[in-house]
Structure formats: C-alpha cells, structure tokens
C-alpha cells in the first residue's frame, strides 16, 4: 500500500513552487503512459481503435492502452491541469498547448533501445531527442528564461522496463541465453542512469520514476510462462523485485551525484501485487483475465471491437487491458474512497479543541485568514492543512468536519470525520497535561461515530464505508516537544529510546483497536524533523540558529521503530493495509534547502515570525511552509496556476 493516493498527492505537493502548482508535466516511457505517440507509426503496438477509449472523453480512442483514463491523466487532474498533456507526435502538439508539457511515451519501448526497434516504436533515446526538440520550441514560444523555469519546475515522469522484460528478454533467445536477469537489469539501469543524467543536463530537476509492476501476475505473463498454472509466475516477480531494489539504489546514487536533483522512485509493485492477489478486498471481480481481446494475451490488436468476450463493465477488471489504475488504488467500482477518518494532533486538528478549556486552540485571527471566508476554524494555519488538500485530491467537495463540531451530524458524517486534537499524542498524559483529547478518547469518539453511521446508512453500508475509507494518523510530536523534553518526571525516568517504546506500544494498541472496528486502510505519518522546528530551536538550541541534532536523531530512531512495528502489525492483521508516510525526509530537505525551493521559506511559524524569515511581514505568509509551534505541516496553494 505504499502507493497510497494521499501520499502520492503529497509527493507532488513537495514540488509546489511559490504557492502555485507545477506548470508542466513531461512524460516518458511505455504503454503505461503512452497517449497516442504510436498512432501513426507502422507498428502493431497501437491503440487508436475501439474498444480502446470507449469510457474516455467523447468515448473515442486516443492511443491510450485503456478503456478510459490512464493513471497519469488522473495525476494531471490532481495537480490542477484542465487539459491533458498531448502526445508529442500529434499534430495538435504545438503552440500554447506545449506550455503545459508534453507526452513522449511510446508503447513497447524501454530502457533497452533494441526493444523499441523490435516493434518499430519510439525508443527512450529518441524520446529524449524529441524532448530536446520540444525544449527548443518552448524557447521560441516563451523565451529562454521562461522555458528553463518551466522545465526546472515541471515534473518529469518515467515508466519503462516492463516491455524490456516481457516483450523482449523473456521471448528473445539472443538475450536470455546471453544474459541472466540480473545482468540484463544492469544493462537497463545503465541506460536509466544515462537518461536521467541527460534530462538533468537539459534542465530537469524534479523527476519521478516508477518501479516495475509484478511482471509475473500479468495475464500475458501467466499465459506465456505459467506452464498451465493460473497463478502469478514467481521467478518473473522475483526478477522485478530485484530490478526495483537496484533502481532505488541507483536513484540514490544519482541524487547524491546531481546536487539539485529531486528524484522520487514511485513503488507500483507492492500496491499492484496486493490488488491482484486480494481482488475482492479492493472491489474487483477479475484480475486473471484482461477486459478485452483473448483476455489472456490482451494488448494492441488482440483487443478490438470484434473480440469475443470483450467485457461490458471495465470497472470490475483490474487489468483493463493493462495497468491503468496505479493512481486509483483505493477506487472501488468506479468511485473514489468514500470517507476519510483523521486522528492525531495539531497537524490534522480542524477545530476539535475550539470549545475545550485549553490554551491549545486556533479559533481566532489571524488563523484562517487565507482559508474559506477568511475565517478561523480551529486549524493551526493561515489556510489549508495538508489533509484538506489530500481530501480535494481524493475529490471530496466538503472537508471532513471536526467531530466535536455541532455540524458533524447527519449526511455530513458520510464522508468521514476528523477526531484530531492539538497537543494530543500516543501518550495519553500529554493530552491530559493540556486538557485536550487523548488518542484513547479519539478512539472512543470514533466508536460513537460508527454507531451514528449505522443509524444513518445501516450496518452493512457503514461497515463498507469504514473498510473502504482511509484512516490517517499523525501523532508523537507533542509527546516529545510538549511533554517529554520539558517534563523532568519523564526525561529523568526514561531515555528517548524507552519513551519511544511506550509511545509505540500505544500506537500498536490503537491500530489493533481500529482494525477491530473495521478499519482496513490506514496511513500513519512519521515524526517530522523535531530538531528543526522553530520552538525546538528556541528551547533547545542554546542560542544556535541551527537544527538540534539530538532531537532529529530521536525522531529518526522513533521513525525506524514505527516502520518496524507497522510491518509487524501488517503481518499479524491479515487484511490490514498499513502505510508509513515519511514526512521527515521531505520536510528536512525543504527546511535545510529553502533556496532550492524558490521563494518557499521553510521552518517558519508564520504567526510568530521565527527562524529563517524573522523579519518577514505576516502578509507574506502564503509563501511559507507554515508551522504552529513548528508542528503543522502545510503547503499553501494559490488560485493562480500556470
């Protein structure tokens, strides 16, 4: 479940510049991303005829190897594009349409140029040349400076390698008798290394690359290499896992070598494997066969309007006809997740503390001045929280209400609820200290919420909404910063390590209880870099304006234990999909490299004007990553988009 939709949405938010979304998307790779570049080629690998596109715009085939939208179309929508990036080989790909980027991907291409040559498609090397040509066109349209800015701030996405294995290596005796899968992987990764280096030299700075999917679970692979067995082919999956591990290692090396490169490896193997091996849990009726064609060898001309058995309801098919649902991992029967359930502290609190007798509240100006109606709501921020943007990315039109709010009743509860309370934590005594709502009480409120939901929708519908909903948790920061470090009864009794164990025992118990109440999809945030938060620097920095290393080390240690404990929970609770959302590393990068993020000033509590921008006027708050007491994790979005 590592490719959790909210997490991907946050991944793209990390590339936000000056409060505006990325100006352009640049797409490279194979059929997962091809939107029509093969249409006019003399090749069998194309998809510009029915039934391709029957559920797309105007119900027309475009060259997408899908009945409807590709994952990248949905990604583009989430980022805010109103038009899709055009196939670069299309006649329409000119003029102002090039300002939002372009798509260079070609089905049956790969890192290995000979794969594309074999099928007469566009190799990755040629895609790079097309990108070089595109850049020159962009300079002519906008000027050199604007073109360079658009490219450096744009996101470059790559998906390749599947065709190299499935459509070349495994069926090509010249290859599989010469190279082992391991040595062939090295050849592909050398090409990947060279490609990233060239993209970087052409100005690309923000790049996302997908891993290989579980190759051995694809219908064509099972048919061709399964020896009559209807199960995933283990050796092919093992080859994919080995390649993916090398891809991650090679990407880390590239990031160290190219100082300004932000390179993200997007894991599609694990979530796809989960969906394929647990179809019923994810709303799919069929994963073995594809939606059209023979169902077993499903791609290109084998999928056509005359194919016997072409499915009538593509939403029931996981492979329809290939991997098009990467970004929709939680989509069930054509609908996005029905509800969000939020727990934790001030990072997620949207007003549950408003009516409590506590100093830890944010229901007065200037909080909320850049939010809806410019009114404070209880959010510890001038505008939207990260979870508000997550909710929008999941297509909720309303924000999940604070459960303690009078408006949290009736149909408003159908989209979930927010139980988070600032200054709470895994350690119940933290909330007691500040008279806020402990995690234990948040769980009881959730139990009460579930009973209300049953009254509204019935037991079956309530259980379905909860099991298909996403549960998000962010906790632990207050336990350390607002309790342990300032409480002599704690820090003289426990080491940071033993205190972490106490917190994680509580976390373990909380997840177990959520699971017993029906939760199946849970995301938990790591601790942020505690030692870089303004309040921590002020309190524990001894007059030094730098991050406090020991606090960061404690956070890293806790996060490692959190990941280990989460793995144990996943093994113990068979139907649990639990992902640990790393907010430490991206925040640390933003805080320690503020200039690299254009004018986004990081580490600032904009209401106290501390740290990097101590003299920055408050009216510039949307330019900052806002943190209340250095905790809240927010990226502001402006209305203007490129």
N, C-alpha and C positions, 0 to 999 in steps of 0.2 A: 504494500500500500504506500510505498514511498513517493509515488507519483500523485499523491493526493491533490485534488483540484485546488484547494485553498493554498497549498504550498507552492504549486506552480504559479498561482496568481501572485503570490508574494515574491517569487523568483523574478517575475517580470517587473514588479514594483521596484526592485532593487536597481533597475536600470532607469528609473524615472529621473529626469533632469529638470531643474528649475520648476518643479511642480507640474510639469507637463509630461504627458506620456510620450513614449518613443515615437519619433517622427516617421520611421520606416522599418519594414521587415524585409530581409533578404533571405531567400530560401534556396537550399541546395540539397541534392540527394537523389532519391529513387522514387518508386511508386507511392510510398507513404506520403510524399509531399508534392508529387507531380500534379499540376493542374491543367496540363494540356500542351506541354512542350513537345510531346511526341506526335501530336495530331497530324502534322504534315510531313513526317518522316516516312521513309519506305521501311517500315518495320511492322511486325505483328504485335508488338507491345504497345498498344494504344487502347484508349477507352472513350472514343468520341462517337459512340453509337449506343442506342438503347440496349438493355435497360439501365446502363450507367446514367446517373443524373436524374433518374425519374423522381426522386424526392428532393432535388436541389432546386435552386431558383428557376422558375418557369418550367420546371420538370424537363429540362433539356440536358443532354450530355455535354460536358465541357472538356473532357480529357481526364477528369478525376477518376481514379480507380475506385469508385464508390457509388452507392445509390444516392447519397446526399452530401453533406458537408464532410470535409476532412478535418482531422484534429487541428491542423494549422488554421483553418477557416474560423474555428471556434476560438483559438488563441488570438487571432487578429481581432475578433469581435470583443473579446475580453479586454484587450489593450485599448480599444476605442476606435478602431478603424471602421468606417462606414462602407468602404469599398474593399474588395479583396485584391491582394497583390496579383497582378496579371502574369500569365506565362510569358516569359521574355520573348519567346519565339512567335507570339501572337502579333497580328497586325495592329491590334489596339494598344500594344505596349509602347506608347510614345507620348511626347508632350507632358502635360501635367500629371498624367496617370503614373508616370515614373517617380513622382515625388514621394509616394508612399512606399517605394521599394519595388522589388520585382522577384519573380519566382523563376529560378533557373533549373529546378529539379527535373530529372528525366527518368521515367520508369526503366528498370533493367540496367541502370548504371550503378557504379560502385566506386570504392576506393581504388580498385584494380581496373585500370583503363581498358584492359582486354575484355572485361565483362560487357561494357557498352559496345565495343567493337563487334563482339559476337552477335549482338542483337540490333546493331545499327542504330543505337540511341546515342545520347549525348553524355560523354564521359565527364568525370569530375574535373579533369584538366580543362576540357572545353567549356564547362560551366564557369570555371574561373576566368577564362578568356572572355566569355560573354559578360561576366561581371565587370571586367576591366573596360570593356566597350561601353557598358552601361554607365560606368563612372564618368567616362568622357562625355556622354550625352548629358548627364546630370550637371556637369560643369558648364556646358553650353546653355542649359536652362536656367541655372541659379547662380552661376559664378563659382569660382574655385573655393572660396572660403565657405560659402553656404553648403556646397556639395560635400566638402570634407567634414563639416559639422554634422550634416545629416547622416553620413556614413558612420562616423565615430560614435554617434549617439543612437544609431539604429541597432536593432537586434538581428544577428545572423544565426539562422537555424540550419542544422545539417542532420540528415538521416540517411545513412548509407551502410553498406556491408552485408545486408541480407541477400541481395542479388549475387554478390560475390561468392557467397557460400552456396545458396540454393540453386541458382541458375547458372553456376559456372563450376566451382570447385568440386562439389559432390557428384556432378554428372560428367566431369571432364577428366578422362584418364590421364591426359598430359599433365594435369595439375595434381590429382590425388595420388598418383604414383611417384611424383617428384617431390612433393611437399607434404609434411604432416600438417594437420590442422593448426598446430602450434606455430610452425614456421610460416604457414600461409597467413596466419594472423599478423605475424611480424611484418610481412610484406605490406599488408593492408595498412597497418599502423604507421609504417614509414611514409606511405602516401598521405595518410591523415596528418601526420606531423608536417609534411611539406605543404599541404593545403592550408593548414592553419597559419603557418609562417607566411605564406603568400597573402592570405587575407589580411593579416596583421600589417604587412608592408603596404597594402593598398588602403589602410586606414581603419579597418575593422577593429573594434575594441571590445565589443560585447557579443559573445558567441555562445550558443547552446548546441550541444551535440547529443543525439540520442544514442543509447546503447542498442545492441541487437535485441530483438524480441526473443521469446523462447522458440527458436527455429524448429525444434523437434515437435512442436504442438500444432504447427500449421497444417491444414488439410493436405496440401500438396506434398509436404514432407512425410506425413504419416503414410500417405498412399504410396509414395515412391520408395521410402526407406524403412517402413514399418514391418515389412515381411508378413503382411496379413494381419498384424496386430493393430487394434483400433486405439492404442494408447500413444501418448507422446513418445518420441524417439529419444531416449536418454542421452545417447552419445552426441546427438546434434545439440541438445540443450546444454550439455557439458562444454561443448566447443564454444557455444555462445557465452556461457558464464566466464570461461577462460578469457575470451576476447574482451568481454566487458571489464574484467579486472585489469587487463592490460591497458584498455582505453582510459580508465580512470587514472592509472599510474602515469601514462604518457601525458595526459592532460595536466596533471600536477606539475610534471617537468616543464611543460610548455608555459604554464603560468609563472613558474619561477624564472624561466629564461626571458620571457617577454614581459617587461615590468608593468606595462599599463593594460595588459590583457585581463579581461574578466571572462573566464571560461567555465561554463557550467555543464556537467555531464548529467543528462536527464535520464533517469533509470526507467525504461519502459518494460524491462524484462520481468521484474517481480510483480508489478500490478497486473500485467497481462497474464502471467502464469497463474496468478490467483483467480482471475476471472475465468480463465479457460478450465481450470481444474475444479472450480466451485461455481458453475454457471447458475444454478438455481438460486444461490445466495445473492446473485447480482442481477436477477431479473431476465436471464437469457434462457431460451428453451433449447438452443442448438449451438454447440461450439465445434463439433467434429466436422460438420459439413458447412460449406460456404452457401451464401444466399442464392447463387445462381450458377449456371453452367452445369458441369457434371456434379458440382458440389465437392468434388474430391481433387480435381485439378481445375481451379476455378478462375484463373485470371485471363485477361485480354479477350481474344476472340472466342474462347471457350465459354465466356459469359456473353450471351446475346439474347435478343428478344425472342428467338425461336427455341431457346434452350428448354428442354423438358424439365419441369420441376422448379423453374425459377420461383423463388418464394414470394408470397403475397405480402408478408409482413416482415420487413427487414429488421425492425427493432428487436425481434426475437432472436436474431442471429448475431453471434459475436463477430464472426468473420464474414463481412458482407461487402465485397468478397475478400478483403484483406484486413489490415489493421487500421481501422478508421476511427476507433473510439478511444484513442490514447488519452485525450483530454476529458472524456466523458466517463471516467472510470466508475463514477457513482451514479451515472444515469440509469434509470430503471424504466423500461417500457416507454422510452421516448421522453421521460420527464427527468429534470434535474432533482437533486436531493430535496426532499420535501420540507426539511426542517434543520435548523442549527440550534445546538444547545451549548451554552457558553458558561464556563466555570473559571474561577481564579481570582485575580487581584486587579489592581488599577489599570493594567494593560488592557483588560477587557471590560471593566466596570462601565456601565452606561447609565447609572443612576440608582443602583440599589442602596447606596448609602445616604441618599438625599434626606430621608426622614428619620435617620438614626441620630441619636445623641452622640455625635462623634465629630472630631475636628477634621477627619479624613473624608471630605466631600468636595464636590466641584460644581455645585449648582448655583453659582453666582458669577458675574462677569469678572475678568474677561474670558473665562472659559466659555466655549461655544460661540464666540463672536464670528467665526467663519463657518459655522455649522448651519443647518437648516433654520431659516428665520433668524439667524444670528443670535440665537438664544442658548443659554447654558442648559445642559440636560443632565449633568452629572458625569459626563465624560471628562476625563482628566486631560483635556486637549482643547486647542482653539477650534478644531474642526473635526474631521472624521477620524475614527480609530482605524487601525489596520483591519479589524474584523468587520467594520462597516463596508470597507472596500471588498473584502472577501465575500460578504453577503451579496453585494452588487455583482461581483464576478460570477456568483452562482445563480444570478438572475432573480434574486428576491427584490421585489419593488418596495417592500417595507423593511425597516430594521427590526430585528428581534427585540421585543420590549424588555426592559428591566422587570424581573418577576415581581419585585416589591412595588411596582408602579400600579396605580389604580386602573390604567388602561390595559394591563395584562390580563385580559379575560376574553371569553367568547372566541370568536374566529381568529382574533389576533394570536391566540396560542397555537394555531395550526402550523405556523411557520417556525415554531420553537420558542425558546425564551432564554433570557440572559440572567444567570444566577450570580455572576461575579461580584465581588465586593472588595474595594480597595483596602489595602492593609490586612488582607487575609493571607493565609498560607496553608501549606501542608500541615504545619504545626498549629493545632487549634489555639494554643495560648497566645499566638501572635494576634489573632482576631480579638481575643478576649482583652488583650492589652489596649487595643484601640476602640473597643466596643463596635466592631464591625461583624460581618457574617462569616463565620468559620467555614471551612470546606465541608466539615461534617454537617453543618446546618444547611449549606447549599445542596448537599445530597438529599436531606430531608425535604427541602423545598422542591427539588426535582421529583421526589416520590409523590408529593402532593400534586405537583403539576401533572404527573402521569395519570393520577386519578381523575383530575379535571378533564384531561384529554379523552379518557374513556367515556366520560359523561357526554362529551361533545360528539365524538365520532364512533363510539362503540369499541369494544375490546380489540377486535381483530384489526381494525383500521389504526387504532392507537399504537398497537404493537408494531405494525408495519411501518408507521411513520417514525417511530423511535429507532427501529432496527436499521432503517434506510437513511436516517438522519445522520449528520456529522456532529460529533461531540468534541469541542475544543477546550483545552485546559492550559492556562498559563499561571504558574504559581512558583513560590520558592524565593523570589527576590525579596519580598517583605520579611520572610522568615530570617534571612541573613541581615539585610540592611536595617530593618526597623525593629529587630529583636536581638538576634544572636550577637552581632558586633557591638551593640550598645548595652547589652544586658550582662552584668558581671556574674549573675547566677548561672547563666548559660555558658559563657565563654571560659569561665574557670572550672566548670564541670565537664564540658565536652570539648573535644578537639573539633575543628571544622569537619574532619572526616567522620567522626562518630555522630555529629549533629546531622550530617548528610544522610547517614543510615537511618536515623529517626524519621527524617522527612520522607525518605523513600519507602519506609515501612507504611507510612500513612498513604503515600501515593499508591502503593500496591493494594492496600485495603480499599481505597477509593475506586480504583479501576475494577476490582473484583465486584464491588457493590453495583457499579454502573452496569457491568456485564449481566449481573443477576437481574437487573431491572430492564434488560432488553437491549442495551447499547451494544452495537457491534462495530461501529466505525468511529474511532477515537484518534484525535491528534493532540499531542502534548508538546508544548514549547519548552525548549531548554532554558536555562538561565541565560540572560544577556551577559555581556562583559561587565560584571558588577563594579570592578575597579575603575571603569572609565566613565561611570555616571557622575554627573556634577556633584550630587550630595555626597557621594563616596569620596571623591577627590577632596572636597571641602573638609569632610570629617576625618578622613584617614590619610590624607596625602601629605601631612606635616609641612604644609606651605608649598609643596611642589605641585605644579600645574599639570602633572602627567598622570596617566592611568596608574592605579595602585596594583602592582603586580601580584601581591599575595591574594588579594580579593579575586582577581581574574583567575589565578591558579585554583582557588577554591571552587570557582564556578566551573572551570574545565573539569576538575575532578568529579564534581556533582553530575555534570552532564554525561560524562563517561559511565558513571554508575546508573544514571537514568536510562541510558541506552541499553545497558546490560540487563537491568531489571525489566525493561519493556520487552526484550527478547524472551526472557523467562515467562512473562505473562502471556505472550503470544503462543508459546509452546504449550502452556498449561490450559489456556482457554481456547478450545479448538476453533471456534468461529469468530474469534476476535481479530479485527484488522486494526492494528495499532501502529501509528507512525510517530516518530520523534521528529519534531520540526526544529531544525537548527537555526536559532536566531542569533546565537553567539557570534559565529564567524562573519555573517554579512554585516552585522552591526559593528563589530570590531573593525572591519575593513572601512566602513563609512566613517567611523569616528577617527581612525588613525590616518585616513587618506581623504580628508574633506575636500582638498583642492581637486582631487581626481573626480569628484562628483559635481563638477561645475560650481554653481553657487549654492549648493545644498550644504548648509552649515550643520554639522553633526555634533551631538553630545550636548546640545543646548536645552536647558529648561527655559523655554521662551518666556515664561512668566516671571522667572527670577533673574534672567539675563546673566547667566553664569557662563564660565568656561570659555570656549573659543570666541564667542561673539559678545563679550561682556559689555561692549558699548553699542551693540546693535539695537536700534529702536524697535519697540514692540510691533510697529506696523509692518515689519518685515517677517513676522512670524511664519507665514506660509512658506518661506524659503528654508525653513529649518526642519530637522527631524526633531519633533517636539517630545520632551520627556518631562513628566511631572515627577519631581524628586528623582529624576534620572531613570524612571522605570518605563513609562508608557512608550510604546514602540509604534510610531505613526509616520506615514508619509502622506503629505497633503497633495491633493490633486486639484489643479485649476480647471476652469471650464474651457480655456483656450487649448486647442490641440493643433499640431501641425497638419 
